[in-house]
């Protein structure tokens, strides 16, 4: 998938998560685009380091701890982007799950 298509899909996923999950708020479309972009950058830079540092926990939990890492990245994005509010860990977990599923389906369909 091209970068623009990935950004559009991630933006729509963030907007969809904000519509269905209480505790996630997005003020504008521009905020959603910025949140999707920052989430991509955070997942590119910080997430691999956390996955490496938590490798023993990931091995013990058969990779399920990666869901926690995804939630933390979503929550971090909420604290970095003004206008994108994530009110706690549970909304972050559910929001990260929704965004991950939607982007996975979109990449499966377009590839």
N, CA, C and O atoms as CSV, one atom per row, in Angstrom:
chain,resi,resn,atom,element,x,y,z
A,1,UNK,N,N,0.839,-1.177,0.000
A,1,UNK,CA,C,0.000,0.000,0.000
A,1,UNK,C,C,0.884,1.240,0.000
A,1,UNK,O,O,1.925,1.273,0.655
A,2,UNK,N,N,0.464,2.247,-0.732
A,2,UNK,CA,C,1.209,3.491,-0.740
A,2,UNK,C,C,1.075,4.224,0.578
A,2,UNK,O,O,0.153,3.984,1.358
A,3,UNK,N,N,2.012,5.121,0.807
A,3,UNK,CA,C,2.020,5.834,2.082
A,3,UNK,C,C,0.770,6.680,2.271
A,3,UNK,O,O,0.239,6.766,3.378
A,4,UNK,N,N,0.299,7.302,1.199
A,4,UNK,CA,C,-0.896,8.139,1.309
A,4,UNK,C,C,-2.114,7.283,1.639
A,4,UNK,O,O,-2.941,7.670,2.464
A,5,UNK,N,N,-2.225,6.132,1.002
A,5,UNK,CA,C,-3.353,5.241,1.270
A,5,UNK,C,C,-3.298,4.746,2.710
A,5,UNK,O,O,-4.327,4.676,3.382
A,6,UNK,N,N,-2.106,4.403,3.186
A,6,UNK,CA,C,-1.959,3.972,4.577
A,6,UNK,C,C,-2.361,5.076,5.541
A,6,UNK,O,O,-3.010,4.817,6.554
A,7,UNK,N,N,-1.974,6.310,5.227
A,7,UNK,CA,C,-2.327,7.434,6.085
A,7,UNK,C,C,-3.834,7.660,6.090
A,7,UNK,O,O,-4.416,7.932,7.140
A,8,UNK,N,N,-4.468,7.551,4.927
A,8,UNK,CA,C,-5.919,7.735,4.841
A,8,UNK,C,C,-6.640,6.638,5.622
A,8,UNK,O,O,-7.581,6.916,6.365
A,9,UNK,N,N,-6.198,5.398,5.453
A,9,UNK,CA,C,-6.827,4.282,6.176
A,9,UNK,C,C,-6.636,4.439,7.678
A,9,UNK,O,O,-7.569,4.206,8.447
A,10,UNK,N,N,-5.444,4.829,8.103
A,10,UNK,CA,C,-5.194,5.032,9.530
A,10,UNK,C,C,-6.028,6.180,10.075
A,10,UNK,O,O,-6.530,6.111,11.197
A,11,UNK,N,N,-6.174,7.235,9.282
A,11,UNK,CA,C,-7.001,8.365,9.695
A,11,UNK,C,C,-8.447,7.941,9.880
A,11,UNK,O,O,-9.077,8.280,10.881
A,12,UNK,N,N,-8.969,7.200,8.917
A,12,UNK,CA,C,-10.344,6.715,9.031
A,12,UNK,C,C,-10.505,5.761,10.210
A,12,UNK,O,O,-11.540,5.760,10.875
A,13,UNK,N,N,-9.476,4.948,10.469
A,13,UNK,CA,C,-9.532,4.029,11.609
A,13,UNK,C,C,-9.545,4.790,12.929
A,13,UNK,O,O,-10.272,4.420,13.851
A,14,UNK,N,N,-8.750,5.847,13.028
A,14,UNK,CA,C,-8.739,6.669,14.244
A,14,UNK,C,C,-10.098,7.337,14.435
A,14,UNK,O,O,-10.620,7.379,15.549
A,15,UNK,N,N,-10.674,7.861,13.347
A,15,UNK,CA,C,-12.000,8.481,13.433
A,15,UNK,C,C,-13.068,7.467,13.826
A,15,UNK,O,O,-13.954,7.770,14.626
A,16,UNK,N,N,-12.983,6.276,13.268
A,16,UNK,CA,C,-13.947,5.225,13.604
A,16,UNK,C,C,-13.817,4.824,15.072
A,16,UNK,O,O,-14.819,4.631,15.760
A,17,UNK,N,N,-12.592,4.703,15.540
A,17,UNK,CA,C,-12.377,4.363,16.951
A,17,UNK,C,C,-12.950,5.445,17.860
A,17,UNK,O,O,-13.514,5.145,18.912
A,18,UNK,N,N,-12.804,6.697,17.454
A,18,UNK,CA,C,-13.326,7.783,18.289
A,18,UNK,C,C,-14.858,7.807,18.303
A,18,UNK,O,O,-15.462,8.290,19.261
A,19,UNK,N,N,-15.475,7.296,17.262
A,19,UNK,CA,C,-16.937,7.276,17.204
A,19,UNK,C,C,-17.538,6.172,18.075
A,19,UNK,O,O,-18.620,6.345,18.635
A,20,UNK,N,N,-16.846,5.050,18.189
A,20,UNK,CA,C,-17.427,3.886,18.851
A,20,UNK,C,C,-16.869,3.589,20.241
A,20,UNK,O,O,-17.478,2.836,21.001
A,21,UNK,N,N,-15.736,4.164,20.575
A,21,UNK,CA,C,-15.121,3.853,21.864
A,21,UNK,C,C,-15.189,5.083,22.763
A,21,UNK,O,O,-14.585,6.112,22.459
A,22,UNK,N,N,-15.926,4.978,23.870
A,22,UNK,CA,C,-15.957,6.112,24.803
A,22,UNK,C,C,-14.575,6.313,25.420
A,22,UNK,O,O,-13.907,5.351,25.798
A,23,UNK,N,N,-14.164,7.548,25.515
A,23,UNK,CA,C,-12.841,7.844,26.071
A,23,UNK,C,C,-11.836,8.232,25.016
A,23,UNK,O,O,-10.705,8.589,25.345
A,24,UNK,N,N,-12.222,8.171,23.746
A,24,UNK,CA,C,-11.357,8.622,22.661
A,24,UNK,C,C,-12.096,9.739,21.944
A,24,UNK,O,O,-13.228,9.565,21.493
A,25,UNK,N,N,-11.442,10.883,21.845
A,25,UNK,CA,C,-12.047,12.035,21.192
A,25,UNK,C,C,-11.088,12.623,20.170
A,25,UNK,O,O,-9.897,12.786,20.434
A,26,UNK,N,N,-11.629,12.937,18.999
A,26,UNK,CA,C,-10.873,13.603,17.946
A,26,UNK,C,C,-11.643,14.862,17.582
A,26,UNK,O,O,-12.823,14.788,17.239
A,27,UNK,N,N,-10.983,16.029,17.654
A,27,UNK,CA,C,-11.679,17.292,17.418
A,27,UNK,C,C,-11.985,17.540,15.942
A,27,UNK,O,O,-13.116,17.889,15.604
A,28,UNK,N,N,-11.012,17.369,15.066
A,28,UNK,CA,C,-11.190,17.702,13.651
A,28,UNK,C,C,-10.575,16.627,12.776
A,28,UNK,O,O,-9.864,15.739,13.248
A,29,UNK,N,N,-10.869,16.733,11.479
A,29,UNK,CA,C,-10.242,15.824,10.513
A,29,UNK,C,C,-8.732,16.029,10.489
A,29,UNK,O,O,-7.974,15.065,10.373
A,30,UNK,N,N,-8.299,17.264,10.598
A,30,UNK,CA,C,-6.866,17.560,10.617
A,30,UNK,C,C,-6.185,16.916,11.810
A,30,UNK,O,O,-5.067,16.410,11.705
A,31,UNK,N,N,-6.859,16.941,12.930
A,31,UNK,CA,C,-6.328,16.286,14.127
A,31,UNK,C,C,-6.221,14.784,13.909
A,31,UNK,O,O,-5.255,14.157,14.343
A,32,UNK,N,N,-7.214,14.206,13.235
A,32,UNK,CA,C,-7.186,12.768,12.959
A,32,UNK,C,C,-6.037,12.415,12.027
A,32,UNK,O,O,-5.377,11.392,12.212
A,33,UNK,N,N,-5.795,13.254,11.029
A,33,UNK,CA,C,-4.668,13.021,10.109
A,33,UNK,C,C,-3.354,13.114,10.867
A,33,UNK,O,O,-2.475,12.269,10.703
A,34,UNK,N,N,-3.220,14.148,11.702
A,34,UNK,CA,C,-1.999,14.311,12.489
A,34,UNK,C,C,-1.815,13.154,13.467
A,34,UNK,O,O,-0.699,12.666,13.645
A,35,UNK,N,N,-2.896,12.714,14.100
A,35,UNK,CA,C,-2.815,11.584,15.030
A,35,UNK,C,C,-2.383,10.315,14.303
A,35,UNK,O,O,-1.561,9.559,14.821
A,36,UNK,N,N,-2.923,10.073,13.114
A,36,UNK,CA,C,-2.529,8.889,12.351
A,36,UNK,C,C,-1.066,8.967,11.953
A,36,UNK,O,O,-0.353,7.965,11.993
A,37,UNK,N,N,-0.614,10.163,11.565
A,37,UNK,CA,C,0.790,10.340,11.185
A,37,UNK,C,C,1.714,10.129,12.381
A,37,UNK,O,O,2.716,9.420,12.280
A,38,UNK,N,N,1.375,10.747,13.517
A,38,UNK,CA,C,2.201,10.603,14.726
A,38,UNK,C,C,2.183,9.151,15.211
A,38,UNK,O,O,3.209,8.639,15.660
A,39,UNK,N,N,1.034,8.486,15.125
A,39,UNK,CA,C,0.954,7.076,15.511
A,39,UNK,C,C,1.888,6.234,14.639
A,39,UNK,O,O,2.549,5.320,15.132
A,40,UNK,N,N,1.936,6.541,13.361
A,40,UNK,CA,C,2.853,5.827,12.466
A,40,UNK,C,C,4.307,6.060,12.834
A,40,UNK,O,O,5.104,5.123,12.830
A,41,UNK,N,N,4.663,7.302,13.154
A,41,UNK,CA,C,6.039,7.624,13.545
A,41,UNK,C,C,6.401,6.952,14.872
A,41,UNK,O,O,7.490,6.398,15.018
A,42,UNK,N,N,5.485,7.006,15.829
A,42,UNK,CA,C,5.715,6.367,17.135
A,42,UNK,C,C,5.890,4.855,16.953
A,42,UNK,O,O,6.772,4.250,17.561
A,43,UNK,N,N,5.045,4.254,16.114
A,43,UNK,CA,C,5.167,2.815,15.869
A,43,UNK,C,C,6.441,2.470,15.106
A,43,UNK,O,O,6.954,1.356,15.221
A,44,UNK,N,N,6.948,3.413,14.334
A,44,UNK,CA,C,8.179,3.180,13.578
A,44,UNK,C,C,9.421,3.275,14.463
A,44,UNK,O,O,10.375,2.518,14.282
A,45,UNK,N,N,9.408,4.202,15.418
A,45,UNK,CA,C,10.615,4.481,16.199
A,45,UNK,C,C,10.590,3.812,17.573
A,45,UNK,O,O,11.526,3.095,17.927
A,46,UNK,N,N,9.535,4.039,18.345
A,46,UNK,CA,C,9.519,3.614,19.747
A,46,UNK,C,C,9.070,2.166,19.911
A,46,UNK,O,O,9.621,1.441,20.739
A,47,UNK,N,N,8.075,1.735,19.133
A,47,UNK,CA,C,7.504,0.393,19.311
A,47,UNK,C,C,8.548,-0.728,19.168
A,47,UNK,O,O,8.553,-1.645,19.989
A,48,UNK,N,N,9.432,-0.689,18.155
A,48,UNK,CA,C,10.421,-1.777,18.063
A,48,UNK,C,C,11.340,-1.867,19.283
A,48,UNK,O,O,11.731,-2.960,19.692
A,49,UNK,N,N,11.677,-0.723,19.853
A,49,UNK,CA,C,12.510,-0.734,21.062
A,49,UNK,C,C,11.776,-1.381,22.229
A,49,UNK,O,O,12.355,-2.173,22.974
A,50,UNK,N,N,10.500,-1.041,22.384
A,50,UNK,CA,C,9.718,-1.646,23.464
A,50,UNK,C,C,9.515,-3.140,23.249
A,50,UNK,O,O,9.562,-3.922,24.199
A,51,UNK,N,N,9.293,-3.531,22.014
A,51,UNK,CA,C,9.128,-4.960,21.726
A,51,UNK,C,C,10.418,-5.703,22.072
A,51,UNK,O,O,10.372,-6.794,22.642
A,52,UNK,N,N,11.556,-5.124,21.734
A,52,UNK,CA,C,12.837,-5.760,22.048
A,52,UNK,C,C,13.068,-5.821,23.561
A,52,UNK,O,O,13.513,-6.844,24.080
A,53,UNK,N,N,12.767,-4.731,24.265
A,53,UNK,CA,C,12.981,-4.705,25.708
A,53,UNK,C,C,12.041,-5.637,26.464
A,53,UNK,O,O,12.390,-6.146,27.528
A,54,UNK,N,N,10.860,-5.858,25.921
A,54,UNK,CA,C,9.880,-6.716,26.593
A,54,UNK,C,C,9.824,-8.108,25.972
A,54,UNK,O,O,8.835,-8.823,26.138
A,55,UNK,N,N,10.862,-8.491,25.271
A,55,UNK,CA,C,10.887,-9.798,24.611
A,55,UNK,C,C,10.647,-10.963,25.576
A,55,UNK,O,O,9.909,-11.883,25.221
A,56,UNK,N,N,11.228,-10.968,26.764
A,56,UNK,CA,C,10.932,-12.088,27.672
A,56,UNK,C,C,9.443,-12.174,28.048
A,56,UNK,O,O,8.876,-13.266,28.099
A,57,UNK,N,N,8.820,-11.024,28.308
A,57,UNK,CA,C,7.395,-11.025,28.640
A,57,UNK,C,C,6.580,-11.487,27.434
A,57,UNK,O,O,5.614,-12.236,27.576
A,58,UNK,N,N,6.981,-11.032,26.247
A,58,UNK,CA,C,6.285,-11.452,25.032
A,58,UNK,C,C,6.393,-12.955,24.812
A,58,UNK,O,O,5.431,-13.591,24.381
A,59,UNK,N,N,7.538,-13.513,25.099
A,59,UNK,CA,C,7.705,-14.962,24.933
A,59,UNK,C,C,6.833,-15.737,25.911
A,59,UNK,O,O,6.226,-16.746,25.551
A,60,UNK,N,N,6.776,-15.258,27.149
A,60,UNK,CA,C,5.971,-15.937,28.161
A,60,UNK,C,C,4.486,-15.850,27.836
A,60,UNK,O,O,3.739,-16.801,28.067
A,61,UNK,N,N,4.051,-14.696,27.293
A,61,UNK,CA,C,2.629,-14.495,26.990
A,61,UNK,C,C,2.288,-14.863,25.545
A,61,UNK,O,O,1.200,-14.554,25.061
A,62,UNK,N,N,3.218,-15.519,24.867
A,62,UNK,CA,C,3.016,-15.934,23.475
A,62,UNK,C,C,2.666,-14.762,22.566
A,62,UNK,O,O,1.853,-14.905,21.652
A,63,UNK,N,N,3.272,-13.609,22.810
A,63,UNK,CA,C,3.097,-12.435,21.971
A,63,UNK,C,C,1.919,-11.551,22.321
A,63,UNK,O,O,1.736,-10.501,21.704
A,64,UNK,N,N,1.119,-11.947,23.291
A,64,UNK,CA,C,-0.054,-11.139,23.636
A,64,UNK,C,C,0.316,-9.815,24.299
A,64,UNK,O,O,-0.481,-8.877,24.294
A,65,UNK,N,N,1.507,-9.730,24.865
A,65,UNK,CA,C,1.932,-8.468,25.476
A,65,UNK,C,C,2.112,-7.381,24.420
A,65,UNK,O,O,2.127,-6.195,24.749
A,66,UNK,N,N,2.246,-7.771,23.164
A,66,UNK,CA,C,2.333,-6.803,22.074
A,66,UNK,C,C,1.066,-5.951,22.006
A,66,UNK,O,O,1.128,-4.787,21.610
A,67,UNK,N,N,-0.075,-6.514,22.384
A,67,UNK,CA,C,-1.308,-5.736,22.434
A,67,UNK,C,C,-1.204,-4.607,23.461
A,67,UNK,O,O,-1.721,-3.512,23.241
A,68,UNK,N,N,-0.544,-4.875,24.565
A,68,UNK,CA,C,-0.326,-3.850,25.585
A,68,UNK,C,C,0.594,-2.765,25.042
A,68,UNK,O,O,0.360,-1.580,25.276
A,69,UNK,N,N,1.632,-3.160,24.321
A,69,UNK,CA,C,2.551,-2.194,23.720
A,69,UNK,C,C,1.810,-1.323,22.711
A,69,UNK,O,O,2.020,-0.110,22.670
A,70,UNK,N,N,0.941,-1.932,21.893
A,70,UNK,CA,C,0.143,-1.157,20.939
A,70,UNK,C,C,-0.732,-0.140,21.663
A,70,UNK,O,O,-0.866,0.998,21.214
A,71,UNK,N,N,-1.325,-0.547,22.776
A,71,UNK,CA,C,-2.159,0.370,23.555
A,71,UNK,C,C,-1.322,1.523,24.109
A,71,UNK,O,O,-1.763,2.672,24.100
A,72,UNK,N,N,-0.131,1.221,24.584
A,72,UNK,CA,C,0.738,2.278,25.100
A,72,UNK,C,C,1.142,3.255,24.008
A,72,UNK,O,O,1.254,4.453,24.267
A,73,UNK,N,N,1.364,2.769,22.795
A,73,UNK,CA,C,1.710,3.644,21.676
A,73,UNK,C,C,0.522,4.537,21.309
A,73,UNK,O,O,0.700,5.712,20.986
A,74,UNK,N,N,-0.670,3.986,21.360
A,74,UNK,CA,C,-1.885,4.755,21.082
A,74,UNK,C,C,-2.081,5.825,22.149
A,74,UNK,O,O,-2.414,6.969,21.840
A,75,UNK,N,N,-1.872,5.448,23.394
A,75,UNK,CA,C,-2.002,6.368,24.520
A,75,UNK,C,C,-0.951,7.486,24.429
A,75,UNK,O,O,-1.257,8.650,24.688
A,76,UNK,N,N,0.267,7.134,24.064
A,76,UNK,CA,C,1.334,8.114,23.891
A,76,UNK,C,C,0.971,9.107,22.790
A,76,UNK,O,O,1.204,10.308,22.928
A,77,UNK,N,N,0.405,8.606,21.707
A,77,UNK,CA,C,-0.028,9.484,20.624
A,77,UNK,C,C,-1.084,10.461,21.120
A,77,UNK,O,O,-1.083,11.632,20.739
A,78,UNK,N,N,-1.982,9.981,21.966
A,78,UNK,CA,C,-2.995,10.854,22.542
A,78,UNK,C,C,-2.404,11.968,23.390
A,78,UNK,O,O,-2.968,13.059,23.467
A,79,UNK,N,N,-1.278,11.700,24.021
A,79,UNK,CA,C,-0.653,12.744,24.832
A,79,UNK,C,C,0.211,13.688,24.003
A,79,UNK,O,O,0.498,14.804,24.436
A,80,UNK,N,N,0.628,13.254,22.819
A,80,UNK,CA,C,1.466,14.098,21.964
A,80,UNK,C,C,0.674,15.018,21.050
A,80,UNK,O,O,1.148,16.103,20.715
A,81,UNK,N,N,-0.508,14.613,20.642
A,81,UNK,CA,C,-1.301,15.372,19.671
A,81,UNK,C,C,-2.422,16.088,20.411
A,81,UNK,O,O,-3.269,15.453,21.040
A,82,UNK,N,N,-2.420,17.413,20.333
A,82,UNK,CA,C,-3.513,18.154,20.972
A,82,UNK,C,C,-4.763,18.033,20.107
A,82,UNK,O,O,-4.696,18.126,18.881
A,83,UNK,N,N,-5.878,17.831,20.749
A,83,UNK,CA,C,-7.128,17.610,20.040
A,83,UNK,C,C,-7.455,16.141,19.857
A,83,UNK,O,O,-8.540,15.790,19.394
A,84,UNK,N,N,-6.510,15.280,20.225
A,84,UNK,CA,C,-6.718,13.837,20.189
A,84,UNK,C,C,-6.579,13.352,21.622
A,84,UNK,O,O,-5.473,13.270,22.156
A,85,UNK,N,N,-7.706,13.031,22.238
A,85,UNK,CA,C,-7.734,12.687,23.663
A,85,UNK,C,C,-7.997,11.195,23.848
A,85,UNK,O,O,-8.934,10.639,23.274
A,86,UNK,N,N,-7.154,10.561,24.658
A,86,UNK,CA,C,-7.353,9.172,25.060
A,86,UNK,C,C,-7.380,9.186,26.583
A,86,UNK,O,O,-6.389,9.534,27.224
A,87,UNK,N,N,-8.523,8.804,27.162
A,87,UNK,CA,C,-8.763,9.014,28.583
A,87,UNK,C,C,-8.222,7.938,29.519
A,87,UNK,O,O,-8.399,8.063,30.731
A,88,UNK,N,N,-7.587,6.912,29.031
A,88,UNK,CA,C,-7.053,5.898,29.923
A,88,UNK,C,C,-6.555,4.696,29.152
A,88,UNK,O,O,-6.535,4.685,27.921
A,89,UNK,N,N,-6.152,3.677,29.905
A,89,UNK,CA,C,-5.575,2.505,29.265
A,89,UNK,C,C,-6.615,1.689,28.504
A,89,UNK,O,O,-6.341,1.226,27.396
A,90,UNK,N,N,-7.787,1.508,29.070
A,90,UNK,CA,C,-8.808,0.686,28.398
A,90,UNK,C,C,-9.240,1.305,27.077
A,90,UNK,O,O,-9.298,0.586,26.080
A,91,UNK,N,N,-9.552,2.620,27.010
A,91,UNK,CA,C,-9.840,3.194,25.694
A,91,UNK,C,C,-8.648,3.102,24.739
A,91,UNK,O,O,-8.828,2.898,23.538
A,92,UNK,N,N,-7.433,3.253,25.270
A,92,UNK,CA,C,-6.245,3.123,24.422
A,92,UNK,C,C,-6.121,1.705,23.880
A,92,UNK,O,O,-5.795,1.511,22.709
A,93,UNK,N,N,-6.379,0.717,24.725
A,93,UNK,CA,C,-6.300,-0.683,24.307
A,93,UNK,C,C,-7.327,-0.974,23.216
A,93,UNK,O,O,-7.004,-1.565,22.186
A,94,UNK,N,N,-8.571,-0.550,23.455
A,94,UNK,CA,C,-9.630,-0.804,22.472
A,94,UNK,C,C,-9.390,-0.012,21.193
A,94,UNK,O,O,-9.620,-0.524,20.097
A,95,UNK,N,N,-8.931,1.229,21.318
A,95,UNK,CA,C,-8.640,2.047,20.142
A,95,UNK,C,C,-7.508,1.467,19.315
A,95,UNK,O,O,-7.590,1.420,18.088
A,96,UNK,N,N,-6.456,1.027,19.981
A,96,UNK,CA,C,-5.339,0.410,19.257
A,96,UNK,C,C,-5.787,-0.872,18.575
A,96,UNK,O,O,-5.348,-1.173,17.465
A,97,UNK,N,N,-6.657,-1.628,19.230
A,97,UNK,CA,C,-7.169,-2.863,18.642
A,97,UNK,C,C,-7.983,-2.563,17.390
A,97,UNK,O,O,-7.817,-3.228,16.368
A,98,UNK,N,N,-8.862,-1.564,17.463
A,98,UNK,CA,C,-9.690,-1.194,16.312
A,98,UNK,C,C,-8.817,-0.705,15.161
A,98,UNK,O,O,-9.004,-1.125,14.019
A,99,UNK,N,N,-7.868,0.175,15.452
A,99,UNK,CA,C,-6.999,0.712,14.405
A,99,UNK,C,C,-6.166,-0.406,13.786
A,99,UNK,O,O,-5.990,-0.440,12.568
A,100,UNK,N,N,-5.659,-1.307,14.592
A,100,UNK,CA,C,-4.859,-2.417,14.075
A,100,UNK,C,C,-5.683,-3.323,13.175
A,100,UNK,O,O,-5.224,-3.702,12.097
A,101,UNK,N,N,-6.876,-3.673,13.591
A,101,UNK,CA,C,-7.730,-4.555,12.785
A,101,UNK,C,C,-8.095,-3.893,11.464
A,101,UNK,O,O,-8.030,-4.533,10.414
A,102,UNK,N,N,-8.476,-2.624,11.500
A,102,UNK,CA,C,-8.881,-1.930,10.273
A,102,UNK,C,C,-7.709,-1.794,9.307
A,102,UNK,O,O,-7.868,-2.034,8.110
A,103,UNK,N,N,-6.534,-1.414,9.807
A,103,UNK,CA,C,-5.389,-1.279,8.912
A,103,UNK,C,C,-4.933,-2.647,8.389
A,103,UNK,O,O,-4.468,-2.753,7.254
A,104,UNK,N,N,-5.066,-3.687,9.210
A,104,UNK,CA,C,-4.702,-5.028,8.744
A,104,UNK,C,C,-5.633,-5.482,7.635
A,104,UNK,O,O,-5.172,-6.018,6.626
A,105,UNK,N,N,-6.920,-5.281,7.799
A,105,UNK,CA,C,-7.884,-5.653,6.772
A,105,UNK,C,C,-7.632,-4.858,5.493
A,105,UNK,O,O,-7.676,-5.417,4.397
A,106,UNK,N,N,-7.368,-3.558,5.626
A,106,UNK,CA,C,-7.118,-2.734,4.456
A,106,UNK,C,C,-5.861,-3.183,3.717
A,106,UNK,O,O,-5.844,-3.206,2.487
A,107,UNK,N,N,-4.815,-3.537,4.452
A,107,UNK,CA,C,-3.596,-4.010,3.783
A,107,UNK,C,C,-3.812,-5.365,3.143
A,107,UNK,O,O,-3.224,-5.658,2.102
A,108,UNK,N,N,-4.647,-6.199,3.748
A,108,UNK,CA,C,-4.968,-7.504,3.175
A,108,UNK,C,C,-5.754,-7.341,1.871
A,108,UNK,O,O,-5.519,-8.063,0.902
A,109,UNK,N,N,-6.684,-6.391,1.857
A,109,UNK,CA,C,-7.528,-6.171,0.685
A,109,UNK,C,C,-6.745,-5.526,-0.454
A,109,UNK,O,O,-6.945,-5.879,-1.616
A,110,UNK,N,N,-5.856,-4.587,-0.136
A,110,UNK,CA,C,-5.150,-3.862,-1.186
A,110,UNK,C,C,-3.898,-4.560,-1.702
A,110,UNK,O,O,-3.406,-4.211,-2.775
A,111,UNK,N,N,-3.380,-5.521,-0.980
A,111,UNK,CA,C,-2.160,-6.225,-1.443
A,111,UNK,C,C,-2.480,-7.441,-2.263
A,111,UNK,O,O,-1.571,-8.133,-2.721
